[in-house]
Amino acid sequence: MTHHERVAAPELTPAEAEAQAAADAAIRRLVHLALLGTVMGTLVGTAAVILAMVGVLHLQATASPDDSTSVLLIAGGTIGGLCVGAASAWWILAPLGSWFRRGMLATVSAFATVILMLLAFPVRALFGPPGLVTFAILCLIGALLLGRRARSLVL
């Protein structure tokens, strides 16, 4: 037999084919849920970090320059945003069942938040605080839409 010839796959009975199609559809649904949940968590975490950044900008504009509150707010807001992103991904991914998979995807969501939040710097440079608020709102709207879509996959 040459490499161009294919070995014929065994024929499936209609019941086996239907069971295989159902299993394939379930796997595709779970993969889709995993992707939607991870991106949703990333958007929620990014919005939280950006809102903390807006708070810091407001404090810097109104408080004295040596105020350590802004340092605490940006550090706490960044770490809090990562945690909020991971927690929201963990929550939306509950139908996966596996704690390990949920945890790993939530961790990916937290790390992706770090990457996406870097877009806040050029947004701030170009549009200032109103641009940051708009960016945060867009992230939250995107997260809401993705969350609704993810929930519709399992209901």
C-alpha positions in Angstrom: 0.0 0.0 0.0 1.3 3.4 -0.9 1.1 6.5 1.3 -1.7 7.8 -0.9 -4.0 5.0 -0.1 -6.1 5.2 3.0 -7.3 2.5 5.2 -11.1 2.5 5.3 -12.5 3.3 8.7 -14.9 0.7 10.1 -18.5 1.6 9.4 -20.4 2.8 12.4 -23.9 1.8 13.1 -26.4 4.6 13.2 -26.6 4.4 17.0 -22.8 4.5 17.3 -22.6 7.5 14.9 -25.2 9.3 16.9 -23.4 8.6 20.1 -20.1 9.8 18.6 -21.7 13.0 17.3 -23.2 13.7 20.7 -19.8 13.2 22.4 -18.1 15.4 19.9 -20.7 18.1 20.4 -20.3 18.0 24.2 -16.5 18.3 23.9 -16.8 21.3 21.5 -19.3 22.9 23.9 -16.9 22.5 26.8 -13.9 23.9 24.8 -16.0 26.8 23.7 -17.0 27.4 27.4 -13.4 27.3 28.4 -12.4 29.9 25.9 -15.3 32.2 26.6 -14.8 31.9 30.4 -11.0 32.6 30.2 -11.5 35.7 28.0 -14.4 36.9 30.2 -12.2 36.6 33.3 -9.4 38.5 31.5 -11.8 41.4 30.6 -13.2 41.6 34.2 -9.7 41.6 35.7 -8.6 44.3 33.2 -11.6 46.5 34.0 -10.8 46.2 37.7 -7.2 47.2 37.2 -8.1 50.1 34.9 -10.6 51.4 37.4 -8.0 51.3 40.1 -5.7 53.3 37.8 -8.4 55.9 37.3 -8.7 56.1 41.1 -5.0 56.7 41.4 -5.1 59.4 38.7 -7.9 61.1 40.7 -6.0 60.9 43.9 -2.9 62.3 42.3 -4.9 65.2 40.9 -6.5 66.0 44.3 -4.0 64.8 47.0 -0.5 65.8 47.9 2.3 64.2 45.8 3.8 62.4 48.8 0.6 60.6 49.6 1.2 56.8 49.9 -2.5 56.1 49.3 -2.0 56.1 45.5 0.8 53.5 45.8 -1.4 51.2 47.9 -4.4 51.7 45.5 -2.4 50.8 42.4 -0.7 47.8 44.1 -4.0 46.6 45.6 -5.9 47.4 42.5 -3.5 45.4 40.3 -3.4 42.4 42.6 -7.2 42.7 43.2 -7.9 42.9 39.5 -5.9 39.7 38.9 -7.8 38.0 41.7 -11.2 39.3 40.4 -10.4 38.1 36.9 -9.4 34.7 38.1 -12.4 34.4 40.4 -14.8 35.4 37.7 -13.3 32.8 35.3 -13.5 30.2 38.1 -17.1 31.0 38.6 -18.2 30.9 35.0 -16.2 27.7 34.4 -18.1 25.8 37.1 -19.7 23.5 34.5 -16.3 22.1 33.6 -16.4 20.2 36.8 -12.7 19.6 37.2 -11.1 21.9 39.8 -7.8 21.5 38.2 -9.0 22.7 34.7 -11.0 25.5 36.3 -7.9 26.6 38.3 -5.6 26.5 35.4 -7.9 28.4 33.1 -8.5 31.0 35.9 -4.7 31.3 36.3 -4.4 31.8 32.5 -7.1 34.5 32.8 -5.1 36.3 35.6 -1.9 36.3 33.5 -3.8 37.4 30.4 -5.1 40.3 32.5 -1.5 41.5 33.0 -1.1 41.5 29.2 -4.4 43.2 28.4 -4.0 45.9 31.1 -0.8 47.1 29.4 -3.1 48.6 26.8 -4.2 51.1 29.5 -0.9 53.0 29.2 -1.3 54.1 25.5 -5.1 54.7 26.1 -4.2 57.0 29.0 -1.5 58.8 27.0 -3.9 59.3 24.1 -7.2 59.9 25.8 -6.6 60.5 29.5 -8.9 59.3 32.3 -12.0 59.5 30.2 -10.4 57.1 27.7 -9.5 54.7 30.6 -13.1 54.8 31.9 -14.4 54.1 28.4 -11.9 51.2 28.1 -13.0 49.8 31.4 -16.7 50.0 30.4 -16.0 48.3 27.1 -14.2 45.5 28.9 -17.1 45.1 31.3 -19.6 45.0 28.4 -17.5 42.5 26.6 -17.3 40.4 29.7 -21.1 40.5 30.2 -21.7 39.4 26.6 -19.2 36.6 26.9 -20.6 35.5 30.3 -24.1 35.4 28.9 -22.9 33.3 25.9 -21.0 31.0 28.2 -24.0 30.4 30.4 -26.2 29.7 27.4 -23.9 26.9 26.4 -24.6 25.0 29.6 -28.3 25.7 30.1 
